[in-house]
Amino acid sequence: MKHRAVKRRNITIGIGATAGVAAVGGIALSAQAASGTSDESASSPSGSLVFDKDAYTELTTTVTDTAGTEHAVTYHFWKAVTYCAEPVDETYQSLNVSVPVKIDGKAVDATGAPILLANSIGGYMPSSVANATGIGAGGMGGGTGGGAPGGAPSASASASPSAPGANDNTNATGGALASNQLLALAAGYVVVEPGARGRTLKSSGGEYYGTAPAAIVDLKAAVRYIRFNKGRIPGNVERIVSAGTSAGGALSALLGASGDSRLYDKLLQEIGAADASDAIFATGAWCPITDLEHADGAYEWNWGTNALSTGKQVDQTVSKALQGQFAEYQAQLRLRGLNGFGALTARTYDEYLVEQYLQPSATRYLAALSAAARETYLAKNTFITWSGGRATFTWADFLTHVGARKKTTPAFDAFDLSAGENNLFGAGTTESRHFTAYGARNDTTGLSSKRVASDIPEKLNLMNPMYHLQRKNPGRSQHWWIRLGTNDTDTSHVVSANLAAAANGLGDDVNHLYYWDQGHGANTDPGDFITWIAKVTGHKM
């Protein structure tokens, strides 16, 4: 049955100081988007993997670009379509589809358009689109989980303030992805927003059913559903581009790196994923929280000398031990920097970050300011030398400029099991577990065993994009858009830089830069991302 109730909502798109303006299809596309509201839509029946082409609501959205010009976008909206045949929890294992049909009064045919797969996962928490009223309105699930069909465990507790890591300051709603989604729609792209299970979901029997690797399995199932429905879901299924921020950025990178990996086959079969490819064409990852088994060492290498916001230094014995672990890991990777830099090691990485990312980031920022504003900024930040239109400074001065680190040590595998990542690797009725040998060995909770559980190594491989890139996975995405704020102390700068170097070393197309003076979840150039999608996919309006 067709649903054609026309709803209207206004979306105002603004611009940050560091954003540039790009144009796709005649629309200015450098923006941050504010959410709007609409009303009801339809959902496909549970248990069917055939997309119902007629079960949509027609919505109209007004998008105001950065020049102040309004653009009317009419689109068809499919809500909460279950993407696997045997879902554990349909509240999370469903997706929304938005397809533009008219832009500024002109009919749009999205049949061959790129498909933006935009997740709103943050903190590895559950994400649901079930209550969305239009594009860009999905987000992290809260309260209780959805009803679990088919004899699966019914959900009781979901994301709650008492969950490990639930009250941290990471951008749990997926950063500025709403602007990506809206701008993609206005450019004529198809937008798919998948939900996914997350680490805090717990059945009535007390079992955790959204811990690793549930989220990546769900996102792969969503991709398979899209590909299985080629010709029914509008858009080019060979041009799927993922996007995500924070943990969502990590999962976006993992989705890109692990395309068609056989490691996930059994897990996908268990939830009734479609018999189709789960490879994607391009990856967008903002401030990815990933490479978790090495994240503690990378964090201490980056922020070990920075004090906490209280002014207190972290345990330097622990910090130095973790830095040593990072040095060993980084040497094993045998990565080389972009632009002919050479080997990336613990000894050279500070120089590499300054030359490849930080100084160019500051230069772009300062060059975009007026002469007066630039003079004022430089007067307040005397560590920067501005000469010949270029900013230069040292790594030590940069660390001082950023100031307080966000996390104590270890940042991810906490000795007391209090980190969200400990919960991510929980299993059965055990809420949180250690996932590194160092964390387990130094456990302070009184565990009888000082070793990681036997299933942890496999789960780490399933959750780490570096694992797949190091093995040159042939099904990987070969186009990478990676972004990070220079003031982001939620993770280490080397995490995204390693991703970029690994992909670049395989000959992939890598577009990676840092946003100057921006923190976690920043997205100051969404219009450039939309333009990049058109470029790499070869799409023309």
Secondary structure, DSSP 8 states (H G I E B T S, - for coil): ------EEEEEEEE--TT----EETTEE---EE--------B---TT--S--TT--EEEEEEEE-TTS-EEEEEEEEEEEEE-SSS-S-TTTSEEEEEEEEEETTEE---TT--EEEE----TT--EE-TT--STT--EE--SB-----TT---B-B-S-TTSTTTTS-S-TT-TTHHHHHHHHHHTT-EEEEE-B--TT-BBTTS-B-SSTTHHHHHHHHHHHHHHHTBTTBSS-TT-EEEEEETHHHHHHHHHHHTTT-GGGHHHHHHTT--SS----SEEEEES----GGGHHHHHHHHHTTS-BTTS----HHHHHHHHHHHHHHHHHHT-B-GGG--B--TTTHHHHHIIIIIHHHHHHHHHHS-HHHHHHHHHH-TT-EEETTEEE--HHHHHHHH--BS--SSSSS-TTS-SHHHHHT-BTTB-----SHHHHHT--S--S--S--TTHHHHHHHH-HHHHHHTT-TTS-SEEEEEEETT--SS-HHHHHHHHHHHHHTT-EEEEEEETT--TT--S-HHHHHHHHHHHHT---
